[in-house]
Amino acid sequence: MPAKSQAQQKAAGAALSAKRGDTKVGQLKGASKSMYKSMSEKELDELASTKRKGKPEHKSDS
């Protein structure tokens, strides 16, 4: 499942870093914290490895 926006990709990267023990879980905020709790390391890796080129910074609501 590829990321829909750069922000989603960055949040997944932060959550993945915490899952792997590189970052403290207490440093996570917002979307990255909920991703950490609800997604597996494999799912986070798939989102975080998405290419950023051509992705909007934030997904539009439309």
PQR file of N, CA, C, O and H, with PARSE charges and radii, in Angstrom:
ATOM      1  N   MET A   1       0.854  -1.177   0.000 -0.4000 1.5000
ATOM      2  CA  MET A   1       0.000   0.000   0.000 -0.0000 2.0000
ATOM      3  C   MET A   1       0.903   1.245   0.000  0.5500 1.7000
ATOM      4  O   MET A   1       1.525   1.557   1.016 -0.5500 1.4000
ATOM      5  N   PRO A   2       0.974   1.937  -1.110 -0.5600 1.5000
ATOM      6  CA  PRO A   2       1.836   3.130  -1.161  0.2800 2.0000
ATOM      7  C   PRO A   2       1.220   4.314  -0.426  0.5500 1.7000
ATOM      8  O   PRO A   2      -0.001   4.416  -0.300 -0.5500 1.4000
ATOM      9  N   ALA A   3       2.070   5.196   0.050 -0.4000 1.5000
ATOM     10  CA  ALA A   3       1.607   6.409   0.738 -0.0000 2.0000
ATOM     11  C   ALA A   3       0.901   7.325  -0.244  0.5500 1.7000
ATOM     12  O   ALA A   3       1.264   7.378  -1.419 -0.5500 1.4000
ATOM     13  H   ALA A   3       3.061   5.114  -0.053  0.4000 1.0000
ATOM     14  N   LYS A   4      -0.102   8.045   0.229 -0.4000 1.5000
ATOM     15  CA  LYS A   4      -0.868   8.963  -0.613 -0.0000 2.0000
ATOM     16  C   LYS A   4      -0.275  10.366  -0.612  0.5500 1.7000
ATOM     17  O   LYS A   4      -0.570  11.164  -1.501 -0.5500 1.4000
ATOM     18  H   LYS A   4      -0.397   8.002   1.184  0.4000 1.0000
ATOM     19  N   SER A   5       0.557  10.672   0.374 -0.4000 1.5000
ATOM     20  CA  SER A   5       1.142  12.005   0.460 -0.0000 2.0000
ATOM     21  C   SER A   5       2.515  11.920   1.136  0.5500 1.7000
ATOM     22  O   SER A   5       2.869  10.914   1.751 -0.5500 1.4000
ATOM     23  H   SER A   5       0.797  10.023   1.097  0.4000 1.0000
ATOM     24  N   GLN A   6       3.267  13.006   0.999 -0.4000 1.5000
ATOM     25  CA  GLN A   6       4.572  13.066   1.649 -0.0000 2.0000
ATOM     26  C   GLN A   6       4.436  13.024   3.161  0.5500 1.7000
ATOM     27  O   GLN A   6       5.251  12.407   3.846 -0.5500 1.4000
ATOM     28  H   GLN A   6       2.979  13.823   0.500  0.4000 1.0000
ATOM     29  N   ALA A   7       3.410  13.676   3.680 -0.4000 1.5000
ATOM     30  CA  ALA A   7       3.200  13.708   5.131 -0.0000 2.0000
ATOM     31  C   ALA A   7       2.944  12.302   5.670  0.5500 1.7000
ATOM     32  O   ALA A   7       3.456  11.939   6.728 -0.5500 1.4000
ATOM     33  H   ALA A   7       2.747  14.178   3.124  0.4000 1.0000
ATOM     34  N   GLN A   8       2.150  11.509   4.940 -0.4000 1.5000
ATOM     35  CA  GLN A   8       1.859  10.138   5.361 -0.0000 2.0000
ATOM     36  C   GLN A   8       3.138   9.295   5.325  0.5500 1.7000
ATOM     37  O   GLN A   8       3.365   8.468   6.209 -0.5500 1.4000
ATOM     38  H   GLN A   8       1.734  11.805   4.080  0.4000 1.0000
ATOM     39  N   GLN A   9       3.959   9.504   4.315 -0.4000 1.5000
ATOM     40  CA  GLN A   9       5.202   8.766   4.178 -0.0000 2.0000
ATOM     41  C   GLN A   9       6.167   9.110   5.313  0.5500 1.7000
ATOM     42  O   GLN A   9       6.839   8.231   5.852 -0.5500 1.4000
ATOM     43  H   GLN A   9       3.775  10.175   3.598  0.4000 1.0000
ATOM     44  N   LYS A  10       6.229  10.382   5.667 -0.4000 1.5000
ATOM     45  CA  LYS A  10       7.108  10.814   6.759 -0.0000 2.0000
ATOM     46  C   LYS A  10       6.641  10.253   8.101  0.5500 1.7000
ATOM     47  O   LYS A  10       7.462   9.829   8.914 -0.5500 1.4000
ATOM     48  H   LYS A  10       5.683  11.097   5.229  0.4000 1.0000
ATOM     49  N   ALA A  11       5.329  10.249   8.336 -0.4000 1.5000
ATOM     50  CA  ALA A  11       4.786   9.713   9.584 -0.0000 2.0000
ATOM     51  C   ALA A  11       5.069   8.216   9.694  0.5500 1.7000
ATOM     52  O   ALA A  11       5.403   7.719  10.769 -0.5500 1.4000
ATOM     53  H   ALA A  11       4.663  10.594   7.675  0.4000 1.0000
ATOM     54  N   ALA A  12       4.935   7.511   8.588 -0.4000 1.5000
ATOM     55  CA  ALA A  12       5.221   6.076   8.581 -0.0000 2.0000
ATOM     56  C   ALA A  12       6.701   5.836   8.878  0.5500 1.7000
ATOM     57  O   ALA A  12       7.047   4.890   9.585 -0.5500 1.4000
ATOM     58  H   ALA A  12       4.663   7.915   7.714  0.4000 1.0000
ATOM     59  N   GLY A  13       7.566   6.681   8.346 -0.4000 1.5000
ATOM     60  CA  GLY A  13       9.000   6.550   8.607 -0.0000 2.0000
ATOM     61  C   GLY A  13       9.329   6.747  10.076  0.5500 1.7000
ATOM     62  O   GLY A  13      10.163   6.032  10.633 -0.5500 1.4000
ATOM     63  H   GLY A  13       7.285   7.450   7.771  0.4000 1.0000
ATOM     64  N   ALA A  14       8.679   7.711  10.699 -0.4000 1.5000
ATOM     65  CA  ALA A  14       8.903   7.958  12.123 -0.0000 2.0000
ATOM     66  C   ALA A  14       8.410   6.771  12.959  0.5500 1.7000
ATOM     67  O   ALA A  14       9.090   6.340  13.891 -0.5500 1.4000
ATOM     68  H   ALA A  14       8.002   8.291  10.247  0.4000 1.0000
ATOM     69  N   ALA A  15       7.238   6.251  12.627 -0.4000 1.5000
ATOM     70  CA  ALA A  15       6.691   5.100  13.356 -0.0000 2.0000
ATOM     71  C   ALA A  15       7.573   3.870  13.159  0.5500 1.7000
ATOM     72  O   ALA A  15       7.793   3.102  14.096 -0.5500 1.4000
ATOM     73  H   ALA A  15       6.686   6.601  11.870  0.4000 1.0000
ATOM     74  N   LEU A  16       8.074   3.685  11.949 -0.4000 1.5000
ATOM     75  CA  LEU A  16       8.952   2.545  11.664 -0.0000 2.0000
ATOM     76  C   LEU A  16      10.240   2.653  12.463  0.5500 1.7000
ATOM     77  O   LEU A  16      10.736   1.650  12.976 -0.5500 1.4000
ATOM     78  H   LEU A  16       7.896   4.308  11.188  0.4000 1.0000
ATOM     79  N   SER A  17      10.777   3.837  12.573 -0.4000 1.5000
ATOM     80  CA  SER A  17      11.988   4.065  13.357 -0.0000 2.0000
ATOM     81  C   SER A  17      11.768   3.672  14.818  0.5500 1.7000
ATOM     82  O   SER A  17      12.647   3.081  15.446 -0.5500 1.4000
ATOM     83  H   SER A  17      10.374   4.651  12.156  0.4000 1.0000
ATOM     84  N   ALA A  18      10.604   3.998  15.349 -0.4000 1.5000
ATOM     85  CA  ALA A  18      10.278   3.636  16.728 -0.0000 2.0000
ATOM     86  C   ALA A  18      10.093   2.119  16.866  0.5500 1.7000
ATOM     87  O   ALA A  18      10.529   1.529  17.855 -0.5500 1.4000
ATOM     88  H   ALA A  18       9.890   4.478  14.839  0.4000 1.0000
ATOM     89  N   LYS A  19       9.452   1.494  15.883 -0.4000 1.5000
ATOM     90  CA  LYS A  19       9.264   0.038  15.922 -0.0000 2.0000
ATOM     91  C   LYS A  19      10.604  -0.683  15.956  0.5500 1.7000
ATOM     92  O   LYS A  19      10.755  -1.707  16.623 -0.5500 1.4000
ATOM     93  H   LYS A  19       9.098   1.974  15.080  0.4000 1.0000
ATOM     94  N   ARG A  20      11.576  -0.137  15.231 -0.4000 1.5000
ATOM     95  CA  ARG A  20      12.888  -0.769  15.150 -0.0000 2.0000
ATOM     96  C   ARG A  20      13.782  -0.414  16.334  0.5500 1.7000
ATOM     97  O   ARG A  20      14.870  -0.970  16.482 -0.5500 1.4000
ATOM     98  H   ARG A  20      11.453   0.695  14.690  0.4000 1.0000
ATOM     99  N   GLY A  21      13.322   0.510  17.174 -0.4000 1.5000
ATOM    100  CA  GLY A  21      14.067   0.877  18.368 -0.0000 2.0000
ATOM    101  C   GLY A  21      15.069   1.998  18.164  0.5500 1.7000
ATOM    102  O   GLY A  21      15.866   2.288  19.056 -0.5500 1.4000
ATOM    103  H   GLY A  21      12.438   0.961  17.053  0.4000 1.0000
ATOM    104  N   ASP A  22      15.039   2.635  16.994 -0.4000 1.5000
ATOM    105  CA  ASP A  22      15.968   3.734  16.711 -0.0000 2.0000
ATOM    106  C   ASP A  22      15.513   5.047  17.337  0.5500 1.7000
ATOM    107  O   ASP A  22      16.331   5.924  17.613 -0.5500 1.4000
ATOM    108  H   ASP A  22      14.392   2.400  16.269  0.4000 1.0000
ATOM    109  N   THR A  23      14.214   5.183  17.562 -0.4000 1.5000
ATOM    110  CA  THR A  23      13.612   6.393  18.126 -0.0000 2.0000
ATOM    111  C   THR A  23      12.767   5.979  19.324  0.5500 1.7000
ATOM    112  O   THR A  23      12.200   4.887  19.337 -0.5500 1.4000
ATOM    113  H   THR A  23      13.549   4.470  17.338  0.4000 1.0000
ATOM    114  N   LYS A  24      12.680   6.835  20.317 -0.4000 1.5000
ATOM    115  CA  LYS A  24      11.839   6.542  21.475 -0.0000 2.0000
ATOM    116  C   LYS A  24      10.371   6.734  21.112  0.5500 1.7000
ATOM    117  O   LYS A  24      10.016   7.686  20.418 -0.5500 1.4000
ATOM    118  H   LYS A  24      13.141   7.723  20.306  0.4000 1.0000
ATOM    119  N   VAL A  25       9.526   5.829  21.583 -0.4000 1.5000
ATOM    120  CA  VAL A  25       8.094   5.896  21.299 -0.0000 2.0000
ATOM    121  C   VAL A  25       7.498   7.179  21.855  0.5500 1.7000
ATOM    122  O   VAL A  25       6.563   7.724  21.268 -0.5500 1.4000
ATOM    123  H   VAL A  25       9.814   5.056  22.147  0.4000 1.0000
ATOM    124  N   GLY A  26       8.012   7.667  22.959 -0.4000 1.5000
ATOM    125  CA  GLY A  26       7.514   8.889  23.577 -0.0000 2.0000
ATOM    126  C   GLY A  26       7.708  10.129  22.723  0.5500 1.7000
ATOM    127  O   GLY A  26       7.065  11.150  22.966 -0.5500 1.4000
ATOM    128  H   GLY A  26       8.771   7.224  23.436  0.4000 1.0000
ATOM    129  N   GLN A  27       8.583  10.059  21.728 -0.4000 1.5000
ATOM    130  CA  GLN A  27       8.815  11.193  20.841 -0.0000 2.0000
ATOM    131  C   GLN A  27       7.799  11.266  19.711  0.5500 1.7000
ATOM    132  O   GLN A  27       7.718  12.283  19.022 -0.5500 1.4000
ATOM    133  H   GLN A  27       9.106   9.230  21.531  0.4000 1.0000
ATOM    134  N   LEU A  28       7.023  10.207  19.509 -0.4000 1.5000
ATOM    135  CA  LEU A  28       6.038  10.190  18.430 -0.0000 2.0000
ATOM    136  C   LEU A  28       4.830  11.049  18.782  0.5500 1.7000
ATOM    137  O   LEU A  28       4.429  11.133  19.943 -0.5500 1.4000
ATOM    138  H   LEU A  28       7.089   9.381  20.068  0.4000 1.0000
ATOM    139  N   LYS A  29       4.256  11.687  17.759 -0.4000 1.5000
ATOM    140  CA  LYS A  29       3.063  12.510  17.945 -0.0000 2.0000
ATOM    141  C   LYS A  29       2.080  12.230  16.824  0.5500 1.7000
ATOM    142  O   LYS A  29       2.470  11.807  15.735 -0.5500 1.4000
ATOM    143  H   LYS A  29       4.582  11.619  16.817  0.4000 1.0000
ATOM    144  N   GLY A  30       0.820  12.463  17.090 -0.4000 1.5000
ATOM    145  CA  GLY A  30      -0.209  12.421  16.057 -0.0000 2.0000
ATOM    146  C   GLY A  30      -0.277  11.132  15.259  0.5500 1.7000
ATOM    147  O   GLY A  30      -0.375  10.039  15.818 -0.5500 1.4000
ATOM    148  H   GLY A  30       0.503  12.806  17.974  0.4000 1.0000
ATOM    149  N   ALA A  31      -0.224  11.281  13.934 -0.4000 1.5000
ATOM    150  CA  ALA A  31      -0.407  10.151  13.024 -0.0000 2.0000
ATOM    151  C   ALA A  31       0.665   9.076  13.221  0.5500 1.7000
ATOM    152  O   ALA A  31       0.367   7.883  13.162 -0.5500 1.4000
ATOM    153  H   ALA A  31      -0.145  12.169  13.480  0.4000 1.0000
ATOM    154  N   SER A  32       1.905   9.497  13.454 -0.4000 1.5000
ATOM    155  CA  SER A  32       2.959   8.500  13.615 -0.0000 2.0000
ATOM    156  C   SER A  32       2.734   7.640  14.857  0.5500 1.7000
ATOM    157  O   SER A  32       3.065   6.454  14.860 -0.5500 1.4000
ATOM    158  H   SER A  32       2.147  10.467  13.502  0.4000 1.0000
ATOM    159  N   LYS A  33       2.176   8.230  15.903 -0.4000 1.5000
ATOM    160  CA  LYS A  33       1.894   7.477  17.129 -0.0000 2.0000
ATOM    161  C   LYS A  33       0.792   6.441  16.884  0.5500 1.7000
ATOM    162  O   LYS A  33       0.901   5.300  17.332 -0.5500 1.4000
ATOM    163  H   LYS A  33       1.907   9.194  15.901  0.4000 1.0000
ATOM    164  N   SER A  34      -0.262   6.840  16.178 -0.4000 1.5000
ATOM    165  CA  SER A  34      -1.341   5.882  15.911 -0.0000 2.0000
ATOM    166  C   SER A  34      -0.889   4.812  14.922  0.5500 1.7000
ATOM    167  O   SER A  34      -1.313   3.661  15.027 -0.5500 1.4000
ATOM    168  H   SER A  34      -0.350   7.767  15.815  0.4000 1.0000
ATOM    169  N   MET A  35      -0.035   5.174  13.964 -0.4000 1.5000
ATOM    170  CA  MET A  35       0.511   4.176  13.032 -0.0000 2.0000
ATOM    171  C   MET A  35       1.366   3.166  13.790  0.5500 1.7000
ATOM    172  O   MET A  35       1.307   1.968  13.510 -0.5500 1.4000
ATOM    173  H   MET A  35       0.309   6.109  13.879  0.4000 1.0000
ATOM    174  N   TYR A  36       2.156   3.639  14.741 -0.4000 1.5000
ATOM    175  CA  TYR A  36       3.010   2.764  15.544 -0.0000 2.0000
ATOM    176  C   TYR A  36       2.177   1.706  16.260  0.5500 1.7000
ATOM    177  O   TYR A  36       2.552   0.535  16.316 -0.5500 1.4000
ATOM    178  H   TYR A  36       2.205   4.612  14.968  0.4000 1.0000
ATOM    179  N   LYS A  37       1.044   2.138  16.805 -0.4000 1.5000
ATOM    180  CA  LYS A  37       0.190   1.233  17.574 -0.0000 2.0000
ATOM    181  C   LYS A  37      -0.598   0.263  16.692  0.5500 1.7000
ATOM    182  O   LYS A  37      -0.826  -0.880  17.089 -0.5500 1.4000
ATOM    183  H   LYS A  37       0.740   3.089  16.759  0.4000 1.0000
ATOM    184  N   SER A  38      -1.015   0.703  15.504 -0.4000 1.5000
ATOM    185  CA  SER A  38      -1.963  -0.087  14.723 -0.0000 2.0000
ATOM    186  C   SER A  38      -1.382  -0.846  13.534  0.5500 1.7000
ATOM    187  O   SER A  38      -2.082  -1.664  12.937 -0.5500 1.4000
ATOM    188  H   SER A  38      -0.830   1.632  15.182  0.4000 1.0000
ATOM    189  N   MET A  39      -0.128  -0.600  13.175 -0.4000 1.5000
ATOM    190  CA  MET A  39       0.421  -1.225  11.976 -0.0000 2.0000
ATOM    191  C   MET A  39       1.639  -2.086  12.300  0.5500 1.7000
ATOM    192  O   MET A  39       2.356  -1.845  13.271 -0.5500 1.4000
ATOM    193  H   MET A  39       0.441   0.064  13.660  0.4000 1.0000
ATOM    194  N   SER A  40       1.849  -3.097  11.456 -0.4000 1.5000
ATOM    195  CA  SER A  40       3.024  -3.961  11.626 -0.0000 2.0000
ATOM    196  C   SER A  40       4.245  -3.292  11.020  0.5500 1.7000
ATOM    197  O   SER A  40       4.128  -2.323  10.270 -0.5500 1.4000
ATOM    198  H   SER A  40       1.266  -3.293  10.667  0.4000 1.0000
ATOM    199  N   GLU A  41       5.408  -3.813  11.347 -0.4000 1.5000
ATOM    200  CA  GLU A  41       6.656  -3.257  10.806 -0.0000 2.0000
ATOM    201  C   GLU A  41       6.668  -3.377   9.277  0.5500 1.7000
ATOM    202  O   GLU A  41       7.153  -2.480   8.588 -0.5500 1.4000
ATOM    203  H   GLU A  41       5.504  -4.600  11.956  0.4000 1.0000
ATOM    204  N   LYS A  42       6.140  -4.469   8.755 -0.4000 1.5000
ATOM    205  CA  LYS A  42       6.108  -4.666   7.298 -0.0000 2.0000
ATOM    206  C   LYS A  42       5.223  -3.615   6.625  0.5500 1.7000
ATOM    207  O   LYS A  42       5.601  -3.052   5.597 -0.5500 1.4000
ATOM    208  H   LYS A  42       5.746  -5.197   9.315  0.4000 1.0000
ATOM    209  N   GLU A  43       4.051  -3.349   7.199 -0.4000 1.5000
ATOM    210  CA  GLU A  43       3.143  -2.339   6.638 -0.0000 2.0000
ATOM    211  C   GLU A  43       3.786  -0.954   6.676  0.5500 1.7000
ATOM    212  O   GLU A  43       3.702  -0.195   5.711 -0.5500 1.4000
ATOM    213  H   GLU A  43       3.744  -3.806   8.034  0.4000 1.0000
ATOM    214  N   LEU A  44       4.424  -0.636   7.791 -0.4000 1.5000
ATOM    215  CA  LEU A  44       5.094   0.655   7.915 -0.0000 2.0000
ATOM    216  C   LEU A  44       6.232   0.783   6.912  0.5500 1.7000
ATOM    217  O   LEU A  44       6.439   1.852   6.338 -0.5500 1.4000
ATOM    218  H   LEU A  44       4.493  -1.253   8.575  0.4000 1.0000
ATOM    219  N   ASP A  45       6.966  -0.297   6.699 -0.4000 1.5000
ATOM    220  CA  ASP A  45       8.059  -0.286   5.741 -0.0000 2.0000
ATOM    221  C   ASP A  45       7.547  -0.014   4.329  0.5500 1.7000
ATOM    222  O   ASP A  45       8.180   0.723   3.572 -0.5500 1.4000
ATOM    223  H   ASP A  45       6.798  -1.165   7.166  0.4000 1.0000
ATOM    224  N   GLU A  46       6.415  -0.597   3.971 -0.4000 1.5000
ATOM    225  CA  GLU A  46       5.829  -0.373   2.651 -0.0000 2.0000
ATOM    226  C   GLU A  46       5.435   1.087   2.465  0.5500 1.7000
ATOM    227  O   GLU A  46       5.681   1.668   1.408 -0.5500 1.4000
ATOM    228  H   GLU A  46       5.900  -1.195   4.585  0.4000 1.0000
ATOM    229  N   LEU A  47       4.827   1.681   3.484 -0.4000 1.5000
ATOM    230  CA  LEU A  47       4.441   3.096   3.401 -0.0000 2.0000
ATOM    231  C   LEU A  47       5.656   4.008   3.376  0.5500 1.7000
ATOM    232  O   LEU A  47       5.706   4.955   2.590 -0.5500 1.4000
ATOM    233  H   LEU A  47       4.626   1.209   4.343  0.4000 1.0000
ATOM    234  N   ALA A  48       6.627   3.735   4.220 -0.4000 1.5000
ATOM    235  CA  ALA A  48       7.796   4.603   4.338 -0.0000 2.0000
ATOM    236  C   ALA A  48       8.693   4.537   3.105  0.5500 1.7000
ATOM    237  O   ALA A  48       9.397   5.500   2.805 -0.5500 1.4000
ATOM    238  H   ALA A  48       6.586   2.966   4.858  0.4000 1.0000
ATOM    239  N   SER A  49       8.676   3.424   2.394 -0.4000 1.5000
ATOM    240  CA  SER A  49       9.563   3.275   1.244 -0.0000 2.0000
ATOM    241  C   SER A  49       8.968   3.841  -0.043  0.5500 1.7000
ATOM    242  O   SER A  49       9.602   3.763  -1.095 -0.5500 1.4000
ATOM    243  H   SER A  49       8.103   2.642   2.638  0.4000 1.0000
ATOM    244  N   THR A  50       7.780   4.401   0.020 -0.4000 1.5000
ATOM    245  CA  THR A  50       7.145   5.016  -1.145 -0.0000 2.0000
ATOM    246  C   THR A  50       7.982   6.195  -1.644  0.5500 1.7000
ATOM    247  O   THR A  50       8.503   6.974  -0.846 -0.5500 1.4000
ATOM    248  H   THR A  50       7.265   4.465   0.875  0.4000 1.0000
ATOM    249  N   LYS A  51       8.106   6.319  -2.937 -0.4000 1.5000
ATOM    250  CA  LYS A  51       8.823   7.454  -3.518 -0.0000 2.0000
ATOM    251  C   LYS A  51       8.026   8.727  -3.283  0.5500 1.7000
ATOM    252  O   LYS A  51       6.801   8.719  -3.400 -0.5500 1.4000
ATOM    253  H   LYS A  51       7.683   5.687  -3.586  0.4000 1.0000
ATOM    254  N   ARG A  52       8.708   9.824  -2.950 -0.4000 1.5000
ATOM    255  CA  ARG A  52       8.030  11.099  -2.675 -0.0000 2.0000
ATOM    256  C   ARG A  52       7.757  11.903  -3.939  0.5500 1.7000
ATOM    257  O   ARG A  52       6.859  12.745  -3.954 -0.5500 1.4000
ATOM    258  H   ARG A  52       9.703   9.830  -2.854  0.4000 1.0000
ATOM    259  N   LYS A  53       8.508  11.658  -4.983 -0.4000 1.5000
ATOM    260  CA  LYS A  53       8.378  12.461  -6.202 -0.0000 2.0000
ATOM    261  C   LYS A  53       6.951  12.380  -6.744  0.5500 1.7000
ATOM    262  O   LYS A  53       6.413  11.293  -6.949 -0.5500 1.4000
ATOM    263  H   LYS A  53       9.237  10.974  -4.971  0.4000 1.0000
ATOM    264  N   GLY A  54       6.355  13.539  -6.970 -0.4000 1.5000
ATOM    265  CA  GLY A  54       5.000  13.593  -7.513 -0.0000 2.0000
ATOM    266  C   GLY A  54       3.894  13.481  -6.483  0.5500 1.7000
ATOM    267  O   GLY A  54       2.717  13.579  -6.830 -0.5500 1.4000
ATOM    268  H   GLY A  54       6.792  14.422  -6.803  0.4000 1.0000
ATOM    269  N   LYS A  55       4.245  13.279  -5.228 -0.4000 1.5000
ATOM    270  CA  LYS A  55       3.236  13.194  -4.170 -0.0000 2.0000
ATOM    271  C   LYS A  55       2.970  14.572  -3.607  0.5500 1.7000
ATOM    272  O   LYS A  55       3.902  15.360  -3.447 -0.5500 1.4000
ATOM    273  H   LYS A  55       5.201  13.200  -4.946  0.4000 1.0000
ATOM    274  N   PRO A  56       1.709  14.885  -3.300 -0.5600 1.5000
ATOM    275  CA  PRO A  56       1.426  16.164  -2.649  0.2800 2.0000
ATOM    276  C   PRO A  56       1.950  16.140  -1.221  0.5500 1.7000
ATOM    277  O   PRO A  56       2.117  15.068  -0.641 -0.5500 1.4000
ATOM    278  N   GLU A  57       2.213  17.323  -0.644 -0.4000 1.5000
ATOM    279  CA  GLU A  57       2.667  17.387   0.740 -0.0000 2.0000
ATOM    280  C   GLU A  57       1.594  16.817   1.662  0.5500 1.7000
ATOM    281  O   GLU A  57       1.900  16.056   2.579 -0.5500 1.4000
ATOM    282  H   GLU A  57       2.077  18.194  -1.116  0.4000 1.0000
ATOM    283  N   HIS A  58       0.341  17.186   1.419 -0.4000 1.5000
ATOM    284  CA  HIS A  58      -0.800  16.668   2.185 -0.0000 2.0000
ATOM    285  C   HIS A  58      -1.862  16.239   1.203  0.5500 1.7000
ATOM    286  O   HIS A  58      -2.044  16.865   0.159 -0.5500 1.4000
ATOM    287  H   HIS A  58       0.092  17.805   0.674  0.4000 1.0000
ATOM    288  N   LYS A  59      -2.572  15.162   1.537 -0.4000 1.5000
ATOM    289  CA  LYS A  59      -3.638  14.658   0.690 -0.0000 2.0000
ATOM    290  C   LYS A  59      -4.823  15.618   0.752  0.5500 1.7000
ATOM    291  O   LYS A  59      -5.218  16.052   1.834 -0.5500 1.4000
ATOM    292  H   LYS A  59      -2.424  14.654   2.385  0.4000 1.0000
ATOM    293  N   SER A  60      -5.386  15.946  -0.399 -0.4000 1.5000
ATOM    294  CA  SER A  60      -6.570  16.821  -0.409 -0.0000 2.0000
ATOM    295  C   SER A  60      -7.799  16.013  -0.039  0.5500 1.7000
ATOM    296  O   SER A  60      -7.817  14.792  -0.193 -0.5500 1.4000
ATOM    297  H   SER A  60      -5.066  15.594  -1.278  0.4000 1.0000
ATOM    298  N   ASP A  61      -8.831  16.695   0.451 -0.4000 1.5000
ATOM    299  CA  ASP A  61     -10.050  16.017   0.901 -0.0000 2.0000
ATOM    300  C   ASP A  61     -10.947  15.577  -0.242  0.5500 1.7000
ATOM    301  O   ASP A  61     -11.849  14.767  -0.029 -0.5500 1.4000
ATOM    302  H   ASP A  61      -8.817  17.687   0.576  0.4000 1.0000
ATOM    303  N   SER A  62     -10.733  16.073  -1.421 -0.4000 1.5000
ATOM    304  CA  SER A  62     -11.622  15.750  -2.540 -0.0000 2.0000
ATOM    305  C   SER A  62     -11.353  14.419  -3.157  0.5500 1.7000
ATOM    306  O   SER A  62     -12.032  14.030  -4.107 -0.5500 1.4000
ATOM    307  H   SER A  62     -10.001  16.731  -1.594  0.4000 1.0000
TER
END
